[in-house]
């Protein structure tokens, strides 16, 4: 049986958290690039984990807004 992938699932889009920080959202995967809490650029080793390497902040998905 053939499985077709959702064309929008692999596309990532830039998001902020109520206007602060910056992340990439691809489907349900969140890559945190700039922390909305401490405003630091995230360490490359923790970007894909979705939390801030410096202050351990894990952003709420309820706060996600599209980046302009």
Secondary structure, DSSP 8 states (H G I E B T S, - for coil): ------TTTS-EEEEEETTEEEEEEETTEEEEEE-TTT--B--HHHHTTTS-TTT-----GGGEEE--
